[in-house]
Amino acid sequence: PNPTQDNFVVDALGDRIGSVRVFDLNGRLQRQVEGHGMRLLEVDITGLKPGAYLVDVRTASGTRRVVRAIIQ
């Protein structure tokens, strides 16, 4: 769900997750998690300041998707 506080789950929608990176709106990397080919991946965002972030999901097949997340 969006907004979130402690974690969120990434679903590769039939693919496998390669990596998930969380950036602040200034482009600074805040978190990076390797997916190790999983279809679902929980990303811990504990400690990030409230605000908007960009979540960059890359799948094992090379697909990339960027979504906006709100952290409370």
Salt bridges, closest charged atoms under 4 A:
ASP24 OD2 - ARG28 NE 2.89
ASP56 OD2 - ARG21 NH2 2.91
ASP56 OD2 - ARG58 NH2 3.45
ASP56 OD1 - ARG64 NE 3.12
